[in-house]
Amino acid sequence: MEEQTYKVPTMAEMAAQNETPEVLFWVGCAGSFDDRYKKVTIAFTKILNKAGIKFAVLGTEESCTGDPARRAGNEFTFQMLAMSNIQVLDMYGVKKIVTACPHCFNTLKNEYPELGGNYEVLHHSEYLQQLINEGRIRTQGNQAFTGKKITFHDSCYLGRANDVYEAPRHVLESLDADLVEMKRCKTKGLCCGAGGGQMFKEPEKGRKDINIERIEEALQTGAHTIAVACPFCMVMMTDGLKNKEKEDSVKIYDLAELIAQAEGL
């Protein structure tokens, strides 16, 4: 069966038609260029279309938020990227932004206002929860996850930095799955090891790689599905799983992918 495709409009295209989207979907670098996280981007756009959301993307007008540059200490590059993005966002009159990346979420929400960029910014876990609560997404009729164990890894920039702990869990609970928590979760969750620019360097010597330590905690729950809500966490947890014998029996998915599966998308 041929897979249905969707045309995702850009802000420029909508502006040319004098149309205003309900939300801007900020795709992010990983969602645009990382082969694994492109699947999350596709899953999320399918959900938005199924829910009847009028949305748009910036396309080639979207640049990196500057988060990695600031975390690595390059404030000049951060401000240059941020000011460029703010100029584009303001040109289109963007008011509401949804992104699947906690790093983009944190930067757009908490750091762009320092430079005059003020927007309502939601992580996709929060937006998915809203759509479920409004009945625009219905997952209860699908039995694919009933009785299956799922554990959730908290992203640092989603949890500790922005206190978003319950939204992703409410999304997973809508699947009628058995949500099992790791010993270290929520405010005491263990970082995957990618934050603060660590994603782009080798780990320090003298201790077990943090992503391997974290994947071991996930496997101890007995869950066969590990849910994440961050592209950096996806990379680190997937890499950690490669070191374990259970690689073939345990799968790592983003929240959007799980909801898309439940919706039959």
CORNORLIN-V439751 format. One record per pair of residues at least 6 apart in sequence whose C-alpha atoms are under 8 Angstrom apart, sorted by the first residue. I is the first residue (numbers start at 1). J is the second residue. D is the distance in whole Angstrom. If there is no record, write none. Layout:
I,J,D
I,J,D
//
This chain:
6,46,7
6,49,8
8,45,8
8,55,8
8,56,6
8,57,7
9,55,8
9,56,5
9,57,6
10,56,5
10,57,5
10,58,5
10,59,6
11,21,8
11,24,8
11,56,6
11,57,6
11,58,5
11,59,8
11,92,7
12,58,7
14,20,7
14,21,8
14,56,8
15,92,7
21,54,5
21,55,5
21,56,6
22,53,7
22,54,5
22,55,6
22,96,7
23,53,8
23,54,7
23,55,5
23,56,7
23,94,8
23,95,8
23,96,5
23,97,6
23,98,7
24,55,6
24,56,5
24,57,6
24,58,8
24,94,7
24,96,6
24,97,5
24,98,6
25,55,7
25,56,6
25,57,5
25,58,8
25,97,6
25,98,5
25,99,6
26,57,6
26,58,7
26,62,8
26,97,6
26,98,6
26,99,5
26,100,8
27,41,7
27,57,7
27,99,6
27,100,7
27,101,8
28,62,8
28,63,8
28,64,7
28,65,8
28,99,7
28,100,8
28,101,7
28,104,7
29,63,8
29,64,6
30,37,6
30,38,7
30,231,6
31,37,5
31,38,5
31,39,8
31,40,7
31,41,6
31,231,8
32,38,6
32,41,8
37,231,6
39,257,8
40,254,7
40,256,6
40,257,6
41,100,8
43,256,6
43,257,5
43,260,6
43,265,8
44,256,5
44,257,7
44,260,7
46,260,7
46,265,7
47,137,8
47,256,8
47,259,8
47,260,6
47,265,8
48,54,8
48,55,8
50,137,8
51,131,8
51,136,5
51,137,6
52,136,8
61,88,7
62,85,7
63,81,7
63,85,7
64,81,7
65,78,7
65,81,6
65,82,6
65,85,7
65,104,6
65,107,7
65,108,7
66,77,7
66,78,4
66,79,7
66,81,6
66,82,6
66,107,8
67,78,7
67,103,7
67,104,7
67,107,6
68,196,7
68,197,5
69,75,7
69,77,6
69,78,6
69,197,8
70,77,8
70,78,5
71,196,5
71,197,6
72,196,7
72,197,5
82,112,7
82,115,8
83,115,7
86,112,8
86,116,8
86,117,6
90,117,8
94,119,7
95,119,5
95,120,6
96,119,6
96,120,5
96,121,6
96,122,8
97,119,7
97,120,6
97,121,5
97,122,6
98,105,8
98,121,6
98,122,5
98,123,6
98,124,6
98,127,7
99,105,6
99,121,8
99,122,7
99,123,5
99,124,6
100,123,6
100,124,5
100,125,8
100,229,7
100,230,7
100,231,8
101,123,7
101,229,7
101,230,5
101,231,6
102,123,7
102,155,7
102,157,5
102,158,5
102,229,8
102,230,6
103,157,6
103,158,8
105,121,7
105,122,7
105,123,6
105,158,8
106,157,6
106,158,7
106,161,7
106,162,7
108,117,8
108,119,8
108,121,7
109,118,8
109,119,7
109,120,7
109,121,6
112,118,7
123,158,8
124,256,8
125,167,6
125,168,5
125,171,7
125,229,7
125,255,7
126,167,5
126,168,7
128,171,7
129,167,6
129,168,7
129,170,7
129,171,6
131,137,6
132,138,6
132,171,8
132,174,8
137,263,8
138,263,7
139,174,6
139,175,6
139,259,7
139,262,6
139,263,6
140,174,7
140,175,6
140,176,7
142,175,8
142,262,6
142,263,7
143,176,8
143,262,8
144,262,7
145,175,6
145,176,6
145,177,5
145,262,8
146,175,7
146,176,5
146,177,5
146,178,7
147,176,7
147,177,5
147,178,6
148,177,5
148,178,6
148,223,8
148,224,8
149,177,6
149,178,5
149,179,6
149,180,6
149,222,7
149,223,5
149,224,6
149,225,7
150,177,7
150,178,6
150,179,5
150,180,6
150,223,5
150,224,7
150,225,5
150,226,6
150,227,7
151,179,6
151,180,5
151,181,6
151,182,7
151,218,7
151,221,7
151,223,6
151,225,7
151,226,5
151,227,6
152,169,8
152,179,8
152,180,8
152,181,7
152,182,8
152,226,6
152,227,5
152,228,6
153,182,8
153,185,7
153,189,8
153,218,8
153,226,7
153,227,6
153,228,5
153,229,8
154,165,7
154,185,7
154,186,6
154,189,6
154,190,8
154,191,8
154,228,7
154,229,8
155,191,7
155,192,8
155,228,8
155,229,7
155,230,6
155,233,7
156,189,8
156,191,6
156,195,8
158,164,6
158,165,8
159,165,6
159,186,7
159,187,7
160,186,8
160,187,6
165,186,6
168,229,8
168,255,7
169,179,8
171,255,7
171,259,8
172,179,7
172,255,7
173,179,7
175,259,8
175,262,7
180,221,7
180,223,7
181,221,7
182,217,6
182,218,6
182,220,8
182,221,6
183,217,7
184,190,6
184,217,8
190,214,7
191,210,8
191,211,8
191,214,8
192,210,6
192,211,5
192,214,6
192,233,6
192,236,6
192,237,7
193,199,7
193,210,6
193,211,6
193,236,7
194,200,8
194,232,6
194,233,7
194,236,7
195,232,8
199,232,7
203,209,7
211,236,6
211,237,6
211,239,8
211,240,5
212,237,8
212,240,5
212,241,7
212,243,8
214,237,8
214,240,8
215,237,6
215,240,6
215,241,6
218,226,7
223,250,8
224,249,7
224,250,5
224,251,6
225,250,6
225,251,5
225,252,6
225,253,7
226,250,7
226,251,6
226,252,5
226,253,6
227,252,6
227,253,5
227,254,6
227,255,6
228,234,6
228,252,7
228,253,6
228,254,5
228,255,6
229,254,5
229,255,6
230,254,7
234,252,7
234,253,8
234,254,8
237,252,8
238,252,7
241,247,6
//
